[in-house]
Amino acid sequence: MQFAVVNLLFTIIDLYWWVVIAMAIMSWLIAFDVVNTRSQVVYSLWNALNALTEPVLRPIRNVLPSLGGMDISPIILLLALQFLRNLIAGALISG
């Protein structure tokens, strides 16, 4: 039972990892005018990714100092997700 719960947590963390990566790539594509947010599909995808990541990224952005327009909050979030994954794995091994 414990293995199933840990496996589920790892899967959720991994899925959220890819959502953050997709959001970062999508923000670059929008910033460099590769994709247009006037397209309904792009707009819907952007809204979905934003709704999933913004509640977690906003507190990180509030703590980080301004870096002149460069947003490193997704990198900090990815590091935190990896730390959480390692923390769970370490607790599983030691417990």
CNS distance restraints for C-alpha pairs under 8 A (distance, minus, plus):
assign (resid   1 and name CA) (resid   5 and name CA) 6.50 0.50 0.50
assign (resid   2 and name CA) (resid   6 and name CA) 6.24 0.50 0.50
assign (resid   3 and name CA) (resid   7 and name CA) 5.95 0.50 0.50
assign (resid   4 and name CA) (resid   8 and name CA) 6.11 0.50 0.50
assign (resid   5 and name CA) (resid   9 and name CA) 6.24 0.50 0.50
assign (resid   6 and name CA) (resid  10 and name CA) 6.14 0.50 0.50
assign (resid   6 and name CA) (resid  88 and name CA) 7.53 0.50 0.50
assign (resid   7 and name CA) (resid  11 and name CA) 6.15 0.50 0.50
assign (resid   8 and name CA) (resid  12 and name CA) 6.23 0.50 0.50
assign (resid   9 and name CA) (resid  13 and name CA) 6.17 0.50 0.50
assign (resid  10 and name CA) (resid  14 and name CA) 6.03 0.50 0.50
assign (resid  10 and name CA) (resid  85 and name CA) 6.57 0.50 0.50
assign (resid  11 and name CA) (resid  15 and name CA) 6.08 0.50 0.50
assign (resid  12 and name CA) (resid  16 and name CA) 6.13 0.50 0.50
assign (resid  13 and name CA) (resid  17 and name CA) 6.06 0.50 0.50
assign (resid  13 and name CA) (resid  81 and name CA) 6.58 0.50 0.50
assign (resid  13 and name CA) (resid  85 and name CA) 7.17 0.50 0.50
assign (resid  14 and name CA) (resid  18 and name CA) 6.51 0.50 0.50
assign (resid  15 and name CA) (resid  19 and name CA) 6.37 0.50 0.50
assign (resid  16 and name CA) (resid  20 and name CA) 6.25 0.50 0.50
assign (resid  17 and name CA) (resid  21 and name CA) 6.37 0.50 0.50
assign (resid  17 and name CA) (resid  78 and name CA) 6.43 0.50 0.50
assign (resid  17 and name CA) (resid  81 and name CA) 7.15 0.50 0.50
assign (resid  18 and name CA) (resid  22 and name CA) 6.02 0.50 0.50
assign (resid  19 and name CA) (resid  23 and name CA) 6.12 0.50 0.50
assign (resid  19 and name CA) (resid  49 and name CA) 6.76 0.50 0.50
assign (resid  19 and name CA) (resid  52 and name CA) 7.76 0.50 0.50
assign (resid  19 and name CA) (resid  53 and name CA) 7.60 0.50 0.50
assign (resid  20 and name CA) (resid  24 and name CA) 6.22 0.50 0.50
assign (resid  20 and name CA) (resid  49 and name CA) 7.83 0.50 0.50
assign (resid  20 and name CA) (resid  53 and name CA) 6.53 0.50 0.50
assign (resid  20 and name CA) (resid  74 and name CA) 6.56 0.50 0.50
assign (resid  20 and name CA) (resid  78 and name CA) 7.52 0.50 0.50
assign (resid  21 and name CA) (resid  25 and name CA) 6.23 0.50 0.50
assign (resid  21 and name CA) (resid  74 and name CA) 7.81 0.50 0.50
assign (resid  22 and name CA) (resid  26 and name CA) 5.95 0.50 0.50
assign (resid  22 and name CA) (resid  49 and name CA) 7.61 0.50 0.50
assign (resid  23 and name CA) (resid  27 and name CA) 6.08 0.50 0.50
assign (resid  23 and name CA) (resid  46 and name CA) 7.48 0.50 0.50
assign (resid  23 and name CA) (resid  49 and name CA) 5.67 0.50 0.50
assign (resid  23 and name CA) (resid  50 and name CA) 7.06 0.50 0.50
assign (resid  23 and name CA) (resid  53 and name CA) 7.67 0.50 0.50
assign (resid  24 and name CA) (resid  28 and name CA) 6.41 0.50 0.50
assign (resid  24 and name CA) (resid  74 and name CA) 7.00 0.50 0.50
assign (resid  25 and name CA) (resid  29 and name CA) 6.23 0.50 0.50
assign (resid  26 and name CA) (resid  30 and name CA) 6.14 0.50 0.50
assign (resid  26 and name CA) (resid  46 and name CA) 7.25 0.50 0.50
assign (resid  27 and name CA) (resid  31 and name CA) 6.00 0.50 0.50
assign (resid  28 and name CA) (resid  32 and name CA) 6.11 0.50 0.50
assign (resid  29 and name CA) (resid  33 and name CA) 6.10 0.50 0.50
assign (resid  29 and name CA) (resid  34 and name CA) 5.00 0.50 0.50
assign (resid  29 and name CA) (resid  35 and name CA) 5.75 0.50 0.50
assign (resid  30 and name CA) (resid  34 and name CA) 6.07 0.50 0.50
assign (resid  30 and name CA) (resid  35 and name CA) 5.42 0.50 0.50
assign (resid  30 and name CA) (resid  36 and name CA) 6.43 0.50 0.50
assign (resid  30 and name CA) (resid  37 and name CA) 7.16 0.50 0.50
assign (resid  35 and name CA) (resid  42 and name CA) 7.30 0.50 0.50
assign (resid  36 and name CA) (resid  42 and name CA) 6.87 0.50 0.50
assign (resid  37 and name CA) (resid  42 and name CA) 5.48 0.50 0.50
assign (resid  37 and name CA) (resid  43 and name CA) 4.91 0.50 0.50
assign (resid  37 and name CA) (resid  46 and name CA) 7.89 0.50 0.50
assign (resid  38 and name CA) (resid  42 and name CA) 7.40 0.50 0.50
assign (resid  38 and name CA) (resid  43 and name CA) 6.51 0.50 0.50
assign (resid  39 and name CA) (resid  43 and name CA) 6.03 0.50 0.50
assign (resid  40 and name CA) (resid  44 and name CA) 6.01 0.50 0.50
assign (resid  41 and name CA) (resid  45 and name CA) 6.11 0.50 0.50
assign (resid  42 and name CA) (resid  46 and name CA) 5.98 0.50 0.50
assign (resid  43 and name CA) (resid  47 and name CA) 6.10 0.50 0.50
assign (resid  44 and name CA) (resid  48 and name CA) 6.19 0.50 0.50
assign (resid  45 and name CA) (resid  49 and name CA) 6.17 0.50 0.50
assign (resid  46 and name CA) (resid  50 and name CA) 5.92 0.50 0.50
assign (resid  47 and name CA) (resid  51 and name CA) 5.97 0.50 0.50
assign (resid  48 and name CA) (resid  52 and name CA) 6.29 0.50 0.50
assign (resid  49 and name CA) (resid  53 and name CA) 6.18 0.50 0.50
assign (resid  50 and name CA) (resid  54 and name CA) 5.37 0.50 0.50
assign (resid  51 and name CA) (resid  55 and name CA) 7.23 0.50 0.50
assign (resid  53 and name CA) (resid  57 and name CA) 6.06 0.50 0.50
assign (resid  54 and name CA) (resid  58 and name CA) 5.67 0.50 0.50
assign (resid  55 and name CA) (resid  59 and name CA) 7.50 0.50 0.50
assign (resid  56 and name CA) (resid  60 and name CA) 7.18 0.50 0.50
assign (resid  56 and name CA) (resid  77 and name CA) 7.94 0.50 0.50
assign (resid  57 and name CA) (resid  61 and name CA) 6.18 0.50 0.50
assign (resid  57 and name CA) (resid  73 and name CA) 6.16 0.50 0.50
assign (resid  57 and name CA) (resid  74 and name CA) 6.90 0.50 0.50
assign (resid  57 and name CA) (resid  77 and name CA) 7.13 0.50 0.50
assign (resid  58 and name CA) (resid  62 and name CA) 6.26 0.50 0.50
assign (resid  59 and name CA) (resid  63 and name CA) 6.50 0.50 0.50
assign (resid  60 and name CA) (resid  64 and name CA) 6.25 0.50 0.50
assign (resid  60 and name CA) (resid  73 and name CA) 5.96 0.50 0.50
assign (resid  60 and name CA) (resid  76 and name CA) 7.69 0.50 0.50
assign (resid  60 and name CA) (resid  77 and name CA) 7.79 0.50 0.50
assign (resid  61 and name CA) (resid  65 and name CA) 7.81 0.50 0.50
assign (resid  61 and name CA) (resid  71 and name CA) 7.93 0.50 0.50
assign (resid  61 and name CA) (resid  73 and name CA) 5.94 0.50 0.50
assign (resid  64 and name CA) (resid  73 and name CA) 7.71 0.50 0.50
assign (resid  66 and name CA) (resid  70 and name CA) 7.87 0.50 0.50
assign (resid  67 and name CA) (resid  71 and name CA) 7.21 0.50 0.50
assign (resid  72 and name CA) (resid  76 and name CA) 6.51 0.50 0.50
assign (resid  73 and name CA) (resid  77 and name CA) 6.13 0.50 0.50
assign (resid  74 and name CA) (resid  78 and name CA) 6.09 0.50 0.50
assign (resid  75 and name CA) (resid  79 and name CA) 6.22 0.50 0.50
assign (resid  76 and name CA) (resid  80 and name CA) 6.18 0.50 0.50
assign (resid  77 and name CA) (resid  81 and name CA) 6.12 0.50 0.50
assign (resid  78 and name CA) (resid  82 and name CA) 6.23 0.50 0.50
assign (resid  79 and name CA) (resid  83 and name CA) 6.12 0.50 0.50
assign (resid  80 and name CA) (resid  84 and name CA) 6.10 0.50 0.50
assign (resid  81 and name CA) (resid  85 and name CA) 6.18 0.50 0.50
assign (resid  82 and name CA) (resid  86 and name CA) 6.18 0.50 0.50
assign (resid  83 and name CA) (resid  87 and name CA) 6.00 0.50 0.50
assign (resid  84 and name CA) (resid  88 and name CA) 6.21 0.50 0.50
assign (resid  85 and name CA) (resid  89 and name CA) 6.23 0.50 0.50
assign (resid  86 and name CA) (resid  90 and name CA) 5.96 0.50 0.50
assign (resid  87 and name CA) (resid  91 and name CA) 6.18 0.50 0.50
assign (resid  88 and name CA) (resid  92 and name CA) 6.18 0.50 0.50
assign (resid  89 and name CA) (resid  93 and name CA) 6.24 0.50 0.50
assign (resid  90 and name CA) (resid  94 and name CA) 6.09 0.50 0.50
assign (resid  91 and name CA) (resid  95 and name CA) 5.65 0.50 0.50
